[in-house]
Amino acid sequence: MSTMPDDTREKLTILRSPPSKLRPPVIGTPFVPRDRLIERIRQTPGAKLTWVQAPAGFGKTTLLRHIYDAFSADGCAMAWLALDAGDNDLDRFMTCLGQAFKQLNQPSSHRPDIGPARGLSRRHDDGTFELAHAVATTRLPFMLILDDFEHLHNPAALSVVQQLVEMLGPQQKIVVGSRETPNISVGRLRARQQLLEIDAAQLRFSVDETTAFLCEKRSLKLDKQDVERLHQVTGGWAAALWLSSLALENNDDPKRYIRTFSGSNTVLASYLAEDVLSHRPKHLQDFILHTSILQKFCADSCNAVTGRDDSRALLQEIERSNMFMTALDEQRVWFSYHPLFADFLRTQLERQYPGLASSLHRRAATWYVAQERPTHAIDHAIASGDMQLVLRLLSQNAESLFLQGRVRLLARWFDMLDRTSLAEHPKLISVYAWVLIHINRSAEALTLLETVTNVDGALPISHPAYHVLRTFSLVMLDRIEQTAPMWDDPEILGSAAQEPLLRSMLMIGCAYYYATAGRYPDARLLLDQATREHSAVGPLFSVAVAGYLHGMLDLMQGHLRSAGARLRALIGDDPRVSLRSTGPRLNALVGIESESPNARYGADTGFASLYLAEVLYETDALDEAKHLLKLYLPLVKDAGIPDQLIASHIIYARILRAEGHPNDALQILLELEQLGMQRGLPRIIDLARMEQARAAILDGDVVTARAMLALMGNTPSWHHSCIKMIANDIETPTLGVLRLQVHCGQAAVALPLLKEHLQDAYMRGRVRYALRVKVLYALALSHAGQRNPAMRTIRETLQDALAEGFIRVFKDEGPALLALITEMLEGMKDVSSPENSALHVFAEKIVHQSRLGAAPAANDPGPERV
């Protein structure tokens, strides 16, 4: 091999398109068809999901490729998507999924060879991909194969997969290959026999398959005893059988060699790999070891890393020897080493050539820079340990990657840096802080802002940027009360006069605080001002966010019709909205002009849709509300603030209960509780438990209700008298405790507290919440034996709700409240006046719909049963 120079080779100008994530890998000639496993899939037509799970080396990908070929031959529309760590960014995952569905709708002969490793990182699509629409319009039958699923960890992306599986109908299937147990719920599928599981035990080669592989495919001269011994020692493990065949190829005494095999799979694999490698020429050994630092490689990348000019010939030689390497495309330009053996090769590299890997990674980084593939370049730069190179590449590329929504990828890189090294790179500090905020690590963003300073102790970033980042961090941490001192300082907004985008974002943050403090007019003034300054800002970020926050204020103040009209206008008429995280709107966060100045941002449309779902829920339009919530729950998990997380999950759980699915509703609340625990946000945990307590009370299970409420304590740590958080319009600890008293024979005790609570809600202008309190107040009066005041109060509440169309505030209090409305209707003697007629029709509608649509439930048990 020629000596490698210290500096990099001449910069390459030929760009090599990387292998596609949407194409299955090429399987070599010695391929044993797994007919018995294919037949299992064919014999289980009702399985929506086929889960293939086993450690490395058991032939998962090979089986998936066989499935792909077999079902393609059957006329099934097929799509392949190989997942990687980058798919944890929701934008990228949805883009990949959208392209996979496009593949399903194209005849196999017309499918372009897409190279998404380049195309997906620079999104040019219009984002019009909606999951339910894609599933409904894709030709039948179809099968989507998701390989390397173990890379997917983001709850939002996993929620998309969960939704996709639930949407599948007859002749629609998903096949997943993974090394790990899925972090998605498959219990219902298993119970309905819609899940087919293929594990390591089933993937192991049988004796017959071992014979076919060794004697027929690999043409080894082995007798039955030799084959059975190999099968026994390897346990039918495909990787070990493959290496065994390589080791036996030129062995003069197979029987004796086979007798030396022993130990665990890993030990056996290392033993065989070392033996196979040692029998190759020295120049080929070195080539394999040096190129093992590359996840995927072609002749050009190998030349760049090794300093050779004959890599193409060496790759052909390795491929002919059937050793270690897999072709990734039909043209056999791109290859990879099997992951099981890549680790072995890198260990050998370090053992034989200590310290060389760093130089090899640096050369790989340089090649990928020339190829205009910055993500691979930065990965190799980090592996090289050259932090100056890493900082230079991040300075050049971090902002553009952030705009593509690659926040988890950026976080992984930034986390490897010494944060003090960022002081000289203000742009990187801002990007890193935004990245941390967007992956729910806002506490670390605050720490970054407070600890990274210049040598003179000054902030490396501008004061407006600091205040914006601090505000967003505190909002995500559910600590908005800590922003109060900022808004009392007139210099905060004034200092951002020369930076209109940051000023607009500060106004929106301040408006949100004012909403929690009950200062609705002040909040609206700021939102209007942010909207008026849109021309100075450029992108529609402030217009979209101000629009849905106006809708949120309408909802809080009881202006249901206005909220619905405003939010529908903001969302537009096209129901096929793209599910995106924050990628498109991140341009606004760094002041980048949108290519389409009047385009709506997918994320902001999604958040507006969540508020619209609340409006629809209150008017009892449950199907429409459920559709929006199912569509955007992954988004809110990925990028939503705590109030959006709480409201969306609780409303969705209530819809499921109303449909007669209490177990599904409980599952949603447990997911919400888990999200709160993962993020360390006690209010999310407490409100999930409060909703469980409310459901338990209505079911007559007061033991559970008391236990749930007791977990919060008398005064939750997140409770602040000066502010009322937005999602607490749906439920509060006070309301939960008072409801328990009303249903436990202590209605008289609850009455004065309910009255005081009702007055406070009206005083703060929280009309929507006041209606909830007033409904419970009417029920308390009834349970306390005060019939006439109860009739008067429920009539007043119905009259208040009639103008705007609030319905669920009555239905959510259960059968006892509906019985109270029925009693009021029976006592209405004169319904001829327009006022009484409208009230009678409205009340009849509430009671009648509840009788028709509610799940079978017992009457309110009363204090005795409880």
Sequence and secondary structure as in RCSB ss.txt:
>XXXX:A:sequence
MSTMPDDTREKLTILRSPPSKLRPPVIGTPFVPRDRLIERIRQTPGAKLTWVQAPAGFGKTTLLRHIYDAFSADG
CAMAWLALDAGDNDLDRFMTCLGQAFKQLNQPSSHRPDIGPARGLSRRHDDGTFELAHAVATTRLPFMLILDDFE
HLHNPAALSVVQQLVEMLGPQQKIVVGSRETPNISVGRLRARQQLLEIDAAQLRFSVDETTAFLCEKRSLKLDKQ
DVERLHQVTGGWAAALWLSSLALENNDDPKRYIRTFSGSNTVLASYLAEDVLSHRPKHLQDFILHTSILQKFCAD
SCNAVTGRDDSRALLQEIERSNMFMTALDEQRVWFSYHPLFADFLRTQLERQYPGLASSLHRRAATWYVAQERPT
HAIDHAIASGDMQLVLRLLSQNAESLFLQGRVRLLARWFDMLDRTSLAEHPKLISVYAWVLIHINRSAEALTLLE
TVTNVDGALPISHPAYHVLRTFSLVMLDRIEQTAPMWDDPEILGSAAQEPLLRSMLMIGCAYYYATAGRYPDARL
LLDQATREHSAVGPLFSVAVAGYLHGMLDLMQGHLRSAGARLRALIGDDPRVSLRSTGPRLNALVGIESESPNAR
YGADTGFASLYLAEVLYETDALDEAKHLLKLYLPLVKDAGIPDQLIASHIIYARILRAEGHPNDALQILLELEQL
GMQRGLPRIIDLARMEQARAAILDGDVVTARAMLALMGNTPSWHHSCIKMIANDIETPTLGVLRLQVHCGQAAVA
LPLLKEHLQDAYMRGRVRYALRVKVLYALALSHAGQRNPAMRTIRETLQDALAEGFIRVFKDEGPALLALITEML
EGMKDVSSPENSALHVFAEKIVHQSRLGAAPAANDPGPERV
>XXXX:A:secstr
     SS             TTS     SS    HHHHHHHHT TT SEEEEE  TTS HHHHHHHHHHHHHHTT
 EEEEEE  GGGGSHHHHHHHHHHHHHHHTS GGG     HHHHTTS  S     HHHHHHHS SSEEEEEE GG
G   HHHHHHHHHHHHH  TTEEEEEEESS  SS  HHHHHTT EEEE HHHHS  HHHHHIIIIIIS     HH
HHHHHHHHHTT HHHHHHHHHHHTT S HHHHHHT  S HHHHHHHHHHHHHHTS HHHHHHHHHHTT SSB HH
HHHHHH  S HHHHHHHHHHTT SEEE STTS  EEE HHHHHHHHHHHHHHSTTHHHHHHHHHHHHHHHTT HH
HHHHHHHHHT HHHHHHHHHHHHHHHHHTT HHHHHHHHHTS GGGGGG HHHHHHHHHHHHHTT HHHHHHHHH
H   TTS  SS HHHHHHHHHHHHHHTT GGGGHHHHT HHHHHTTTT HHHHHHHHHHHHHHHHHTT HHHHHH
HHHHHHHTHHHH SSHHHHHHHHHHHHHHHHTT HHHHHHHHHHHH S S      STTTHHHHTT   SSTT  
 HHHHHHHHHHHHHHHHHTT HHHHHHHHHHHHHHHHHH  HHHHHHHHHHHHHHHHHTT HHHHHHHHHHHHHH
HHHHT HHHHHHHHHHHHHHHHHTT HHHHHHHHHTT SS TT  TT   GGGGT  HHHHHHHHHHHTT HHHH
HHHHHHHHHHHHHTT HHHHHHHHHHHHHHHHHTT HHHHHHHHHHHHHHHHTTT  HHHHTT HHHHHHHHHHH
HH     SHHHHHHHHHHHHHHHHHHHHS       HHHH 
